[in-house]
Amino acid sequence: MEKEILIKEFLHNPSSEGNPYRTNMENAFIYLLPSLASHRVVKDESQSYQVLLASVYTTGFDSYREFASQHPDAFKVVGGWHPSLMPEEMLQFADAVVVGPGEAIVDEVITEGKRGIFYGQPKDQLPARENNEFRMTSVGLDLSHRMMSARTRLGCTEHCTFCCTPQVYHGNSSALSLDIFEEDIWNNRKRFTDVFLTDTDIFQHSEENIQRICQTIERAGLRGHAFISSKYFSEEKFDILERNKWFRILVGVEGQSTIHWGKANENIIKIRERCQNSGIIFTGGFIFSKETPIESFMEQCWSLMPDQMTFSFLCPFPGTVIGKKYGIRPDEYWALNGFDNAYMFTGDPGETRKKLAEFCLGYYTSPQYKRISKMVEGDLCLLSTEYYYDLTHKQKGGDLNEGRIPNSN
């Protein structure tokens, strides 16, 4: 029987809405739409609906709970990062929780009104999306640029202790259709200036597929951004990025909290050197521990000299190995989260965010950084850091710019 389904994402806490540099994530439900073909998807919240299908990120947990409490009659099905890591917790606020990819199970859950925790499995299903479902972002760019989020892979085979991806995707990694990817890029090339691949690691592709991805983006006249893993780095694969004028890469700066400690960090040095020589922007994703959330990365930062730093994507989530080890709760996750795309104004133990803002502002304004950085005109790193520094250090009733720290030497 056909049911009316409202699809809604809960990605960020409302307290981050005032941040002009906040990132919008891609529409995670584009991969579920083919599974909902027998139902009617409602896009307007003011319309009536029977089912709420919600993707919940940790930083949107409270937003979801508030919304769900205001719609008690809806049958609530939740999935995404936080429900996949904390299903028992989420079941207190939903009728059904889907752990991992839901393509294989979500239609059955909705049609039969099943209640409980269900484990979805990856399914070879092409994404179905419309042009107006692409999200605009401004990750690491000045605000005049428009970035399209796209995927060529789902999942990850690794089990880094800080990351939730393996649990969400059951430790699997699979390639999506590059034909669909090429069609998406080509049909939307005039609407965007940049493409951000949300794959966990583009280097898990074969060299042939990396070449195809790079050529697709270059022919469309766009700039490419992607995660790469230091574990899967190879000179040959990096050569492909260099030949195709790749714009930016993001690499996890891995510490003892990961399974790749040692060899992987040697590769990071190589990657950084290749980026410096080729003009590719190097973004380092730094991993905290609860015990040393700031000190653990400062030395690595000065030794690597990244063009950009990010923290929130690589923080230990509740439900991950490190999250469980330190007993990290959702509210603490927000406090430990850096100030990148999900900066939260909750408790700040040990003035973590204040110290982080001070360090980053000092780093981005230092003579050393100015000598090596390729992000100088409209540098969003500095603009965003100044924004968060002002918010973190403002005094009640005082000037936001009062007390800004001097340039670091």
Secondary structure, DSSP 8 states (H G I E B T S, - for coil): ---EEEEEEE-S-GGGTT-TT------GGGGTGGGGTTSEEE--TTS--SEEEEEE-GGGHHHHHHHHHT-TTSEEEEESHHHHH-HHHHGGG-SEEEES--TTTHHHHHHHT--EEEE-----------GGG--EE-TTS-TT--EEEE-SEEE-S---TT-SHHHHTTT-EEE--HHHHHHHHHHTGGG-SEEEE--S-GGGS-HHHHHHHHHHHHHTT-EEEEE--SSS--HHHHHHHHHTT--EEEEEE--TTSTTTTHHHHHHHHHHHHHHHHT-EEEEEE---SS-TTHHHHHHHHHH--SEEE-GGGS--TTSHHHHHTT--HHHHHHHS-SSSS---S--GGGHHHHHHHHHHHHHTSHHHHHH-S--TT-HHHHHHHHHHHHHH--TTS-TTTT------
